[in-house]
Amino acid sequence: MIRVVAAEDDPLARRAIRSYLEPAPDIELLDIAHDGAGGLELVRATNPDVLITDLHMPGMDGIRLLEAVFALPDPPQALCFTAIGDEPSMRAAIAAGASGFLLKVDPPALLVQAIRSAHQGDALVSPKLTAQLLRGIPVTGSRPKGFNDAELELLGLVGSGLDNGAIGTRLHLAPSTVKTYVSRLLQKTESRSRAHLAARANEWGVVRH
């Protein structure tokens, strides 16, 4: 069972999150806080697997909540669920540790898929935002030092947005093996999340579009 908490100040969005997640047999929504500070307390009190947060909230906004959560000893995976997906907010959320970024107009099934993906160590960005996010990343073109060809190939596949299963098919590896290799890349690059790693891969110019 994937244990989930959320931080959302909009009553309609809170109702939507509950209705989206209720039919999923493998997801348990523990509670929804009405602001970022409440979300932080929920994470501390319940130690969930996944946090869903809006970005634009009064007081502690979603970015500050993510930064506070990822300063904890054992943080959950985190997803942004917001009405406005501007590029600076997306970049800041990913840098803060978010493993996914969805719009509130996305289909309900996409939120369920994003929670499952985050729990498995994958990242999911709304199809409406993927091109916008990648366009906004300045490509340095400089090959990162200390990486062999196999690691660079894996970096490129993560940067292209493929999940572990799709990468495994490309590389003829089991998804569990890919997950292990991606975890090593996260540590080696000091990336806070898979989405952050994907952004860096695009910045380094190792993604084949």
N, C-alpha and C positions, 0 to 999 in steps of 0.2 A: 504494500500500500504506500502510495506517495503522499506524504503529509505536506499540506500547503497552507500558508497564511498569505494575507494580502493587506495592502495599505491603499486606501482609495477614499477620497473625500466626497465624491459624487454619489448620492443615494441611488440613482438609476444605474450607474456603473457597478455599484456593489450588488444590486439585484441581478444584473446581467452576469456577473462572475459566478454568483451562486447557481443561477439557472444553467449556465454553460457547463459547470463542473459536476452538478448533481447526478447526471446520467452516467458519468464515467465510473465504472466499478473499481478501478484501481487508484482512484484519487480521493483523498479525504480533505475537505476544506475545513480547517480547524476554526478559523475566525477571520474577520476582516476588520482592521483598524480604520478609524476615520481620518487619520493623518499620519505623517511620517514618524513622529515621536511615538505614537501608539504602535506603529508597525515595528519599530525597533524593540519596544517592550514585548510585543508578541513573539518576535524571533528569540529573544532572550528567555522567555518563559516556556516556549513550546519546542524549541530546537527543531524546526521543520526541515523538510528536504528541499522545498522550493518556496521562494518569496515572490509574489506578484506585486508590483508597485506602479502607481501612477507617477508621472514625473512632476506635474505641476500641482502642488498642494500648498496650502498656507502653512507658515511656520517652517518645519523641516520638509524640504521638497524631496523628490525622489532621488536626485543625485546625492544629496547629503545623507539620505537614508542608506543608499548603497554603500557609500564610503564608510559609514558607521558600522554597517552590518559586516563588511569585509575586513574590518579591523578586529572583529571578534575571533576567538580561537578556532571555532569550527563553524564557519558561515555556511548558510544554505546556498544552493544555486538561486539565481535571481532573474526574473523576467520583467521588462518594462511593458506596461499596458496603458497606452495613452491616446489622447485624441489628436495630438499634434506631433508629427514626426519630423521636426526640423533637424537638419544635419548637425549643428552644434550640440544639440541635446543628445542625439544618438551617439556621437563621438564621445561625449562626456560620460554617458551611461556605460558604454562599452569599456572605457578606460577605468571606470569605477568598479567594474566586475560583472556587469550584466551578461547573461548567457542568451539573451534573446530580446527582441524588440518588436512588439505588435501594436497595431492600431485598433481602436475600439470598433472600427467599421469592418475589421476582418471577420471572416466566418467563425462562428463559435468553435467549430472543430479544430481550427488552427490554434486556439489557446490550449486546448487539451493536448494537441500534438506537441506544442512548444514545451509544456510542462513535462511530458514524457521524454522529450529530447533532452531537456536540461538535466533531468534526473539521470539520464544515461551518459551525460558528459558531452552531448552535442549542443549546437546552437541553432536557433531558428530566428530569422528576421523576416518580417512581413514582405511578401513579394512586391508590395507597393513601394517599399522603401529600399530594397536591396540595391537597385541601380543608383539611386540617389546617394546612398551611403558610400558605395565604391567610387562614384565620381568625385566625391569630396575628399578622397584620400590622396595626398600628394605622393607620387611615386618617385622615390629617390633613385631607384635603379641600382643601388649599391648592394652587392651580394653580402648577406650577413656572414660574419666571420665565424669559423669554428663549426660549420655545418657540412656534412658530406652530401653527396648527390641524392642519396635515398631520403635524407632528412629534408632536403630542399624540395624534392618531389612531393613529399607528404605535406610540407608547408603549403605548397601551391594548391594541392587538392583541398586542404582545409580552407584556404583563402577563397576558393571558388564556391564554397558553401555546401559541399557534399557532406553527407553524414557518414558515420563509421561504416555502415553497410555498403554504401555506394563506393566508398574509398576501398573497402576490402575487395569488392568485385574488380575494381580497376587494378589493384596490386596483387590479387590472388591471395588475400590474407583473410583470416577470420575476423569478424567485427571486434571480438574481444582483444585480439592482437593489435588491431588498429587503435583501439581505446588505450591500450598500454603505451603504444608509441606516441600517441597524441599527448598523453599525460606527461611523458618525458619531455616533449617539446614545450609544453606549458611551463615546466620547471626550468628548462634550459633558457627559454626566452624571457622568463620572469613575467609571463602574461597572466592576468588575473582571471581570464575566462577564455573559453574557446572562441567567442566572438572577438575578443581582444587579439587573440592569436591570428585570426583570419584578417583583421584589419592590418596587423603588422605585415602579414604575408603580402597583402596588396601594396602596402607602402614600400616594401623591399623590392617589388617588381618581380616576384617569383610565381605569380599567378598567370596562367595562360587563358586569356579570355577568347 
